[in-house]
Amino acid sequence: MFDKLETVEKRYEELTVKISDPEVISRTNEWREYMKEHAEIEPIVQKYREYKKAKEAYEEAKEMMNDPEMKDLAEEEMLTNKELMPKLEEELKILLIPKDPDDDKNVICEIRGGAGGEEAALFAGTLFRMYTMYAEKKHWKLEVVNENETGLGGYKEISFMITGKGAYSRLKFESGVHRVQRVPDTESSGRIHTSTATVAVLPEVADVEIDINPADIKLEVYRASGAGGQHVNKTSSAVRLIHVPTGIVAECQTERSQVQNREYAMRLLRSRLYEIEKQKRDSQIANERKSQVGSGDRSEKIRTYNYPQGRITDHRIGMNVYQFEDFLNGNIDEMIDNLIAADRAERLKGEEE
């Protein structure tokens, strides 16, 4: 580990010189890349220097133990740094875990009602409201890309973009099957029904990250419609893009302009194609681990929302939340923090094996 840290520190010093060089600064793109790398490894270097300082102080105090007048002070200094060094080592191990390159990206979220008919569509609406309120608390921007609303105010499906720093790092563990257990308003006998909704969280990707041949895309235009098929637009502004080689479809009908809808649909299509490649990469990594928290399998049942018991359970980490309404109002950070910690622990274990 320490050889790796020495290499990182050396690279940091090289980058510090480069980003201050007027010649490099004049090459904007190159300078920007160096700045990004510099910022990414800076926390590691700062922590490593903190560790080296503690180790140096420990060694100096150890030598001072031979001086009777300084023994008490030296002993205290030794004890303080002896306790500090292992903590700093653990923090360094975590910092050296390879970062998910998508963590800082914006996201495209898709929620689809699953098993349970209208009740599943209403639950999809509840989840959309939860993520909308969470985005507001984070001061992220949310834009609806496509929606298929039901007559009772639920969604057969809804796609939306969330723009904000670190959005993907916080939301990626929301991908999977969310299950709800509650008594529907339409159920006269008071029986508890179980319904599901599927959530997919995709990182938004740029043109350079996923290459799509224009000849592989089939474009269809149609009239945007609201709940019950009522037309909300008299012109054919809604756009459907079909990626012929994979059969993947991306739609957008929320903008009045066909050009804008095509742009949003294209961003959605790129993200879906990128997700396929990402899942291949992630499954290869997962095969090398004994277990994982998981962040993308849409068939995996990840969480249950039990209304009668006022309990939300995340099945991946066995965590229960009893602040039910608070959670549905977008206060989901505690759950996300625990999912991130569990994933980090698994990744750390994988690095050590």
Sine and cosine of phi, psi and omega as CSV:
sin_phi,cos_phi,sin_psi,cos_psi,sin_omega,cos_omega
0.00,0.00,-0.66,0.75,-0.08,-1.00
-0.95,0.32,-0.50,0.87,0.11,-0.99
-0.89,0.45,-0.65,0.76,0.01,-1.00
-0.90,0.43,-0.65,0.76,0.00,-1.00
-0.91,0.42,-0.62,0.79,0.05,-1.00
-0.89,0.45,-0.65,0.76,0.02,-1.00
-0.90,0.44,-0.68,0.73,0.00,-1.00
-0.90,0.44,-0.67,0.74,-0.01,-1.00
-0.91,0.42,-0.64,0.77,0.02,-1.00
-0.89,0.45,-0.67,0.74,0.02,-1.00
-0.90,0.43,-0.63,0.78,0.02,-1.00
-0.88,0.48,-0.68,0.74,0.00,-1.00
-0.92,0.39,-0.61,0.79,0.06,-1.00
-0.89,0.45,-0.69,0.72,-0.02,-1.00
-0.92,0.39,-0.58,0.82,0.02,-1.00
-0.87,0.50,-0.62,0.78,0.04,-1.00
-0.94,0.34,-0.70,0.71,-0.07,-1.00
-0.88,0.47,-0.71,0.70,-0.09,-1.00
-0.95,0.30,-0.15,0.99,0.06,-1.00
-0.98,-0.21,-0.05,1.00,-0.03,-1.00
-0.99,0.15,0.88,-0.47,-0.03,-1.00
-0.82,0.58,-0.56,0.83,0.00,-1.00
-0.91,0.41,-0.65,0.76,0.03,-1.00
-0.94,0.34,-0.65,0.76,0.00,-1.00
-0.86,0.51,-0.56,0.83,0.00,-1.00
-0.92,0.39,-0.39,0.92,0.05,-1.00
-0.99,-0.10,1.00,0.08,-0.21,-0.98
-0.78,0.62,-0.77,0.64,-0.06,-1.00
-0.89,0.45,-0.69,0.72,0.02,-1.00
-0.89,0.45,-0.71,0.71,0.01,-1.00
-0.88,0.47,-0.65,0.76,0.00,-1.00
-0.89,0.45,-0.65,0.76,0.02,-1.00
-0.91,0.42,-0.67,0.74,0.03,-1.00
-0.90,0.44,-0.65,0.76,0.02,-1.00
-0.89,0.46,-0.66,0.75,0.00,-1.00
-0.90,0.44,-0.73,0.68,0.01,-1.00
-0.89,0.45,-0.66,0.75,0.01,-1.00
-0.85,0.52,-0.72,0.70,-0.02,-1.00
-0.92,0.40,-0.58,0.82,-0.04,-1.00
-0.93,0.36,-0.62,0.79,-0.06,-1.00
-1.00,-0.09,-0.13,0.99,-0.02,-1.00
-0.84,0.54,-0.71,0.71,0.02,-1.00
-0.86,0.50,-0.58,0.82,0.02,-1.00
-0.91,0.41,-0.72,0.69,-0.03,-1.00
-0.91,0.42,-0.67,0.74,0.01,-1.00
-0.88,0.48,-0.69,0.73,0.00,-1.00
-0.93,0.38,-0.62,0.78,0.02,-1.00
-0.91,0.42,-0.65,0.76,0.03,-1.00
-0.92,0.39,-0.56,0.83,0.08,-1.00
-0.90,0.43,-0.64,0.77,0.04,-1.00
-0.90,0.43,-0.72,0.69,-0.02,-1.00
-0.89,0.46,-0.59,0.81,0.04,-1.00
-0.91,0.42,-0.66,0.75,0.03,-1.00
-0.91,0.40,-0.65,0.76,0.00,-1.00
-0.91,0.41,-0.66,0.75,0.02,-1.00
-0.90,0.44,-0.67,0.74,0.02,-1.00
-0.90,0.43,-0.60,0.80,0.03,-1.00
-0.90,0.44,-0.72,0.70,-0.02,-1.00
-0.90,0.43,-0.65,0.76,0.03,-1.00
-0.90,0.43,-0.67,0.74,0.02,-1.00
-0.91,0.42,-0.57,0.82,0.01,-1.00
-0.89,0.45,-0.64,0.76,0.02,-1.00
-0.94,0.35,-0.55,0.84,-0.02,-1.00
-0.95,0.32,-0.24,0.97,-0.01,-1.00
-0.88,0.47,-0.39,0.92,0.00,-1.00
-0.97,0.26,-0.24,0.97,0.01,-1.00
-1.00,-0.06,0.93,-0.37,-0.05,-1.00
-0.82,0.57,-0.58,0.82,-0.04,-1.00
-0.96,0.28,-0.41,0.91,-0.06,-1.00
-0.97,-0.26,0.00,1.00,-0.13,-0.99
-0.85,0.53,-0.74,0.67,-0.05,-1.00
-0.88,0.47,-0.71,0.70,0.01,-1.00
-0.91,0.42,-0.65,0.76,-0.01,-1.00
-0.91,0.42,-0.64,0.77,-0.01,-1.00
-0.90,0.44,-0.65,0.76,0.03,-1.00
-0.91,0.41,-0.66,0.75,0.01,-1.00
-0.91,0.41,-0.64,0.77,0.03,-1.00
-0.89,0.45,-0.72,0.69,-0.04,-1.00
-0.89,0.45,-0.69,0.72,-0.01,-1.00
-0.86,0.51,-0.74,0.67,-0.06,-1.00
-0.98,0.22,-0.45,0.89,0.07,-1.00
-0.91,0.41,-0.59,0.80,0.04,-1.00
-0.97,0.24,-0.54,0.84,-0.05,-1.00
-0.96,0.29,-0.63,0.78,-0.11,-0.99
-0.85,0.53,-0.73,0.69,0.02,-1.00
-0.89,0.45,-0.57,0.82,0.04,-1.00
-0.90,0.44,-0.69,0.72,0.02,-1.00
-0.91,0.41,-0.58,0.81,0.05,-1.00
-0.88,0.48,-0.69,0.72,0.01,-1.00
-0.90,0.44,-0.66,0.75,0.02,-1.00
-0.90,0.43,-0.61,0.80,0.03,-1.00
-0.92,0.39,-0.63,0.78,0.04,-1.00
-0.86,0.51,-0.68,0.73,0.00,-1.00
-0.91,0.40,-0.68,0.74,-0.01,-1.00
-0.91,0.43,-0.46,0.89,-0.02,-1.00
-0.99,0.12,-0.15,0.99,0.06,-1.00
-0.90,0.45,0.77,-0.63,-0.02,-1.00
-0.83,0.56,0.75,-0.66,-0.02,-1.00
-0.98,0.19,0.61,-0.79,0.10,-0.99
-0.90,0.43,0.87,-0.49,-0.06,-1.00
-0.89,0.46,-0.26,0.96,-0.03,-1.00
-1.00,-0.05,-0.10,1.00,-0.16,-0.99
-0.83,0.56,-0.58,0.81,-0.06,-1.00
-1.00,0.05,0.05,1.00,-0.10,-1.00
-0.99,0.14,0.35,-0.94,0.18,-0.98
-0.95,0.32,0.22,-0.98,-0.03,-1.00
-0.78,-0.63,0.42,-0.91,0.21,-0.98
-0.91,-0.41,0.86,-0.52,-0.02,-1.00
-0.96,-0.29,0.61,-0.79,0.06,-1.00
-0.77,-0.64,0.79,-0.62,0.05,-1.00
-0.86,-0.51,0.78,-0.63,0.02,-1.00
-0.79,-0.61,0.73,-0.68,0.12,-0.99
-0.91,0.42,0.72,-0.69,-0.03,-1.00
-0.96,-0.28,-0.79,-0.62,0.00,-1.00
-0.94,0.35,0.73,-0.69,0.06,-1.00
0.81,-0.58,0.10,0.99,0.09,-1.00
0.84,0.54,-0.76,-0.65,-0.05,-1.00
-0.88,0.48,-0.58,0.82,0.01,-1.00
-0.90,0.43,-0.61,0.79,0.05,-1.00
-0.92,0.40,-0.62,0.78,0.02,-1.00
-0.91,0.41,-0.63,0.77,0.05,-1.00
-0.91,0.42,-0.61,0.79,0.04,-1.00
-0.92,0.40,-0.61,0.79,0.08,-1.00
-0.86,0.52,-0.63,0.78,0.06,-1.00
-0.91,0.41,-0.60,0.80,0.04,-1.00
-0.90,0.44,-0.68,0.74,0.01,-1.00
-0.92,0.40,-0.65,0.76,0.03,-1.00
-0.87,0.49,-0.69,0.73,0.03,-1.00
-0.88,0.48,-0.65,0.76,0.00,-1.00
-0.88,0.48,-0.73,0.69,-0.01,-1.00
-0.94,0.33,-0.54,0.84,0.06,-1.00
-0.88,0.47,-0.71,0.71,-0.01,-1.00
-0.94,0.35,-0.57,0.82,0.05,-1.00
-0.91,0.42,-0.69,0.73,0.03,-1.00
-0.87,0.49,-0.63,0.77,0.03,-1.00
-0.89,0.46,-0.67,0.74,-0.01,-1.00
-0.91,0.42,-0.51,0.86,0.00,-1.00
-1.00,0.02,-0.04,1.00,-0.04,-1.00
0.88,0.48,0.60,0.80,0.09,-1.00
-1.00,-0.09,0.41,-0.91,0.03,-1.00
-1.00,-0.07,0.74,-0.68,0.01,-1.00
-0.86,-0.50,0.76,-0.64,0.03,-1.00
-0.77,-0.64,0.79,-0.61,0.05,-1.00
-0.97,0.24,0.76,-0.65,-0.02,-1.00
-0.99,-0.15,-0.67,0.74,-0.04,-1.00
-0.42,-0.91,0.61,-0.79,0.01,-1.00
-0.54,-0.84,0.56,-0.83,0.08,-1.00
-0.77,-0.64,1.00,-0.01,-0.13,-0.99
-1.00,0.06,0.53,-0.85,0.05,-1.00
-0.99,-0.11,0.20,-0.98,-0.05,-1.00
-0.89,0.46,-0.45,0.89,-0.05,-1.00
-1.00,-0.06,0.10,0.99,0.06,-1.00
0.99,-0.11,0.12,0.99,0.08,-1.00
-1.00,-0.04,-0.12,-0.99,0.00,-1.00
-0.73,-0.68,0.80,-0.61,0.19,-0.98
-0.92,0.39,-0.62,0.78,0.11,-0.99
-0.32,-0.95,0.50,-0.87,0.07,-1.00
-0.52,-0.86,0.71,-0.70,0.04,-1.00
-0.88,-0.48,0.66,-0.75,0.00,-1.00
-0.49,-0.87,0.45,-0.89,0.02,-1.00
-0.97,-0.23,0.66,-0.75,0.11,-0.99
-0.87,-0.49,0.86,-0.52,-0.03,-1.00
-0.94,-0.33,0.85,-0.52,0.00,-1.00
0.14,-0.99,0.51,-0.86,-0.04,-1.00
-0.88,0.48,0.79,-0.62,0.05,-1.00
0.97,0.25,0.24,0.97,-0.04,-1.00
-0.85,0.53,-0.70,0.71,-0.04,-1.00
-0.92,0.38,-0.61,0.80,-0.01,-1.00
-0.88,0.47,-0.49,0.87,-0.02,-1.00
-1.00,0.02,-0.54,0.84,-0.16,-0.99
-0.98,-0.21,-0.18,0.98,-0.13,-0.99
-0.88,0.47,-0.45,0.89,-0.01,-1.00
-0.99,0.17,0.01,1.00,0.03,-1.00
-0.99,0.12,-0.17,0.99,0.00,-1.00
-0.93,0.38,0.76,-0.65,0.04,-1.00
0.61,-0.79,-0.19,-0.98,-0.02,-1.00
-1.00,-0.04,0.83,-0.56,0.08,-1.00
-0.98,-0.22,0.77,-0.63,-0.08,-1.00
-0.93,-0.37,0.67,-0.74,0.04,-1.00
-0.87,-0.50,0.65,-0.76,0.08,-1.00
-0.83,-0.56,0.92,-0.38,0.00,-1.00
-0.33,-0.95,0.19,-0.98,0.05,-1.00
-1.00,-0.04,0.91,-0.41,-0.01,-1.00
-0.91,0.41,0.47,-0.88,0.04,-1.00
-0.87,0.49,-0.46,0.89,-0.05,-1.00
-1.00,0.09,-0.07,1.00,-0.07,-1.00
-1.00,-0.04,0.96,-0.26,-0.07,-1.00
-0.95,0.30,-0.49,0.87,-0.06,-1.00
-0.99,0.13,-0.12,0.99,0.04,-1.00
0.97,0.23,0.35,0.94,0.01,-1.00
-0.97,0.22,0.62,-0.78,0.04,-1.00
-0.98,0.20,0.79,-0.61,0.05,-1.00
-0.96,-0.26,0.52,-0.86,0.09,-1.00
-0.93,-0.38,0.83,-0.56,0.03,-1.00
-0.76,-0.65,0.23,-0.97,-0.01,-1.00
-0.69,-0.72,0.38,-0.93,0.16,-0.99
-0.64,-0.77,0.59,-0.81,-0.01,-1.00
-0.97,-0.24,0.75,-0.66,0.04,-1.00
-0.92,-0.40,0.74,-0.67,0.11,-0.99
-0.82,-0.57,0.76,-0.64,0.02,-1.00
-0.89,-0.46,0.91,-0.41,-0.07,-1.00
-0.92,-0.40,0.69,-0.73,0.10,-0.99
-0.95,0.31,0.68,-0.74,0.08,-1.00
-0.96,0.28,0.72,-0.70,-0.07,-1.00
-0.85,-0.53,0.47,-0.88,0.00,-1.00
-1.00,0.05,0.22,-0.98,-0.01,-1.00
-0.82,0.57,-0.63,0.77,-0.12,-0.99
-0.95,0.31,-0.31,0.95,-0.07,-1.00
-1.00,0.05,-0.42,0.91,0.02,-1.00
-0.65,-0.76,0.87,-0.48,-0.09,-1.00
-1.00,-0.06,0.88,-0.48,0.02,-1.00
-0.89,-0.45,0.80,-0.60,0.06,-1.00
-0.97,0.25,0.88,-0.48,-0.01,-1.00
-0.80,0.60,-0.50,0.86,-0.01,-1.00
-0.93,0.38,-0.30,0.95,-0.01,-1.00
-1.00,0.04,-0.02,1.00,-0.08,-1.00
-0.95,-0.30,0.79,-0.61,0.09,-1.00
-0.97,-0.23,0.81,-0.59,-0.04,-1.00
-0.98,-0.22,0.76,-0.65,0.11,-0.99
-0.80,-0.60,0.64,-0.77,0.06,-1.00
-0.87,-0.49,0.54,-0.84,-0.02,-1.00
-0.41,-0.91,0.14,-0.99,0.01,-1.00
-0.99,0.15,0.73,-0.68,0.05,-1.00
-0.92,0.38,0.60,-0.80,-0.02,-1.00
-0.70,-0.71,0.40,-0.92,0.02,-1.00
-0.97,-0.25,-0.34,-0.94,-0.02,-1.00
-0.86,0.51,0.70,-0.72,0.05,-1.00
0.97,0.26,0.20,0.98,0.05,-1.00
0.99,0.12,0.12,0.99,0.01,-1.00
-0.94,0.35,0.82,-0.57,-0.05,-1.00
-0.95,0.33,0.75,-0.66,0.05,-1.00
-0.95,-0.32,0.04,1.00,-0.01,-1.00
-0.53,-0.85,0.81,-0.59,-0.07,-1.00
-0.99,0.12,-0.18,0.98,0.03,-1.00
-0.95,-0.31,0.34,-0.94,-0.01,-1.00
-0.99,0.13,0.97,0.26,-0.05,-1.00
-0.99,-0.12,-0.35,0.94,0.00,-1.00
-0.94,0.34,0.57,-0.82,-0.09,-1.00
-0.81,-0.59,0.69,-0.72,0.11,-0.99
-0.83,-0.56,0.83,-0.56,0.05,-1.00
-0.94,-0.33,0.76,-0.65,0.02,-1.00
-0.89,-0.46,0.85,-0.53,0.06,-1.00
-1.00,0.05,0.98,-0.22,-0.17,-0.99
-0.84,0.55,-0.72,0.70,-0.04,-1.00
-0.88,0.48,-0.53,0.85,-0.05,-1.00
-0.95,-0.33,-0.29,0.96,-0.05,-1.00
0.98,0.19,0.11,0.99,-0.01,-1.00
-0.95,0.31,0.70,-0.71,-0.04,-1.00
-0.90,-0.44,0.67,-0.75,0.08,-1.00
-0.75,-0.66,0.76,-0.65,-0.05,-1.00
-0.81,-0.59,0.48,-0.88,0.14,-0.99
-0.50,-0.87,0.75,-0.66,-0.02,-1.00
-0.66,-0.75,0.18,0.98,-0.13,-0.99
-1.00,0.08,-0.34,0.94,0.00,-1.00
-1.00,-0.08,0.47,-0.88,0.01,-1.00
-0.97,0.26,-0.43,0.90,-0.04,-1.00
-1.00,-0.03,0.73,-0.68,0.05,-1.00
-0.90,0.44,-0.58,0.81,0.00,-1.00
-0.89,0.46,-0.71,0.70,0.01,-1.00
-0.90,0.43,-0.68,0.74,0.01,-1.00
-0.90,0.44,-0.61,0.79,0.03,-1.00
-0.91,0.42,-0.64,0.77,0.00,-1.00
-0.89,0.46,-0.71,0.70,0.02,-1.00
-0.91,0.42,-0.66,0.75,0.01,-1.00
-0.89,0.45,-0.60,0.80,0.01,-1.00
-0.91,0.41,-0.65,0.76,0.03,-1.00
-0.90,0.44,-0.63,0.78,0.03,-1.00
-0.91,0.41,-0.68,0.73,0.01,-1.00
-0.89,0.46,-0.70,0.72,0.02,-1.00
-0.86,0.52,-0.68,0.73,-0.03,-1.00
-0.91,0.41,-0.62,0.79,0.01,-1.00
-0.93,0.38,-0.65,0.76,0.03,-1.00
-0.93,0.38,-0.62,0.78,0.03,-1.00
-0.90,0.43,-0.60,0.80,-0.02,-1.00
-0.89,0.47,-0.60,0.80,0.02,-1.00
-0.86,0.50,-0.72,0.70,0.02,-1.00
-0.92,0.39,-0.63,0.78,-0.01,-1.00
-0.91,0.42,-0.66,0.75,0.00,-1.00
-0.91,0.43,-0.59,0.80,0.07,-1.00
-0.88,0.48,-0.71,0.70,-0.01,-1.00
-0.91,0.42,-0.71,0.71,-0.03,-1.00
-0.91,0.40,-0.58,0.82,-0.01,-1.00
-0.94,0.35,-0.53,0.85,0.07,-1.00
-0.91,0.42,-0.67,0.75,0.04,-1.00
-0.91,0.41,-0.68,0.73,-0.04,-1.00
-0.89,0.46,-0.57,0.82,0.00,-1.00
-0.91,0.42,-0.37,0.93,0.01,-1.00
-1.00,0.06,-0.16,0.99,0.03,-1.00
-0.96,-0.27,0.43,-0.90,0.05,-1.00
-0.97,0.25,-0.53,0.85,0.03,-1.00
-0.45,-0.89,0.23,-0.97,0.03,-1.00
-0.41,-0.91,0.37,-0.93,0.03,-1.00
-0.95,0.32,-0.64,0.77,0.00,-1.00
1.00,-0.01,0.64,-0.77,0.00,-1.00
-0.51,-0.86,0.49,0.87,-0.03,-1.00
-0.17,-0.99,-0.21,0.98,-0.06,-1.00
-0.96,0.28,0.93,-0.36,-0.07,-1.00
-0.93,0.37,-0.31,0.95,-0.03,-1.00
-1.00,0.02,-0.10,0.99,-0.06,-1.00
-0.99,0.12,0.82,-0.57,0.06,-1.00
-0.97,0.24,0.93,-0.38,-0.13,-0.99
-0.98,-0.22,-0.48,0.88,-0.15,-0.99
-0.47,-0.88,0.58,-0.81,0.06,-1.00
-0.86,-0.51,0.73,-0.68,0.04,-1.00
-0.95,-0.33,0.98,-0.19,-0.08,-1.00
-0.99,-0.16,0.98,-0.22,-0.06,-1.00
-0.92,0.39,-0.73,0.68,-0.03,-1.00
-0.85,0.53,-0.60,0.80,-0.03,-1.00
-1.00,-0.06,-0.06,1.00,0.00,-1.00
0.85,0.52,0.65,0.76,-0.12,-0.99
-0.74,-0.67,0.68,-0.73,0.12,-0.99
-0.89,-0.45,0.81,-0.58,-0.06,-1.00
-0.87,-0.49,0.80,-0.60,0.14,-0.99
-0.99,-0.12,0.90,-0.43,-0.15,-0.99
-0.96,0.28,-0.32,0.95,-0.04,-1.00
-0.96,0.27,-0.57,0.82,-0.04,-1.00
-0.87,-0.48,0.06,1.00,0.04,-1.00
0.91,0.42,0.49,0.87,-0.04,-1.00
-1.00,-0.09,0.71,-0.70,0.06,-1.00
-0.93,-0.36,0.66,-0.75,0.08,-1.00
-0.85,-0.52,0.76,-0.65,-0.02,-1.00
-0.95,-0.33,-0.08,1.00,0.11,-0.99
-0.99,0.10,0.95,0.33,-0.21,-0.98
-0.86,0.50,-0.85,0.53,-0.04,-1.00
-0.90,0.44,-0.61,0.79,0.01,-1.00
-0.86,0.51,-0.69,0.73,0.00,-1.00
-0.89,0.45,-0.74,0.68,-0.03,-1.00
-0.93,0.37,-0.29,0.96,0.07,-1.00
-1.00,0.02,0.26,0.97,0.13,-0.99
1.00,-0.10,0.09,1.00,0.04,-1.00
-1.00,0.01,0.96,0.29,-0.12,-0.99
-0.94,-0.35,0.14,0.99,-0.07,-1.00
-0.87,0.49,-0.62,0.78,-0.03,-1.00
-0.87,0.48,-0.68,0.73,0.04,-1.00
-0.90,0.44,-0.72,0.70,-0.02,-1.00
-0.89,0.45,-0.67,0.74,0.02,-1.00
-0.86,0.51,-0.66,0.75,0.01,-1.00
-0.94,0.34,-0.57,0.82,0.07,-1.00
-0.92,0.40,-0.66,0.75,0.03,-1.00
-0.90,0.45,-0.68,0.73,0.00,-1.00
-0.90,0.44,-0.66,0.75,0.00,-1.00
-0.91,0.41,-0.66,0.75,0.03,-1.00
-0.90,0.43,-0.66,0.75,0.01,-1.00
-0.89,0.46,-0.66,0.75,0.01,-1.00
-0.89,0.45,-0.65,0.76,0.02,-1.00
-0.92,0.38,-0.64,0.77,0.01,-1.00
-0.93,0.36,-0.59,0.81,0.04,-1.00
-0.91,0.42,-0.65,0.76,0.04,-1.00
-0.89,0.46,-0.65,0.76,0.02,-1.00
-0.91,0.41,-0.57,0.82,0.03,-1.00
-0.93,0.38,-0.56,0.83,-0.07,-1.00
-0.99,0.16,-0.43,0.90,-0.06,-1.00
-0.97,0.25,0.00,0.00,0.00,0.00
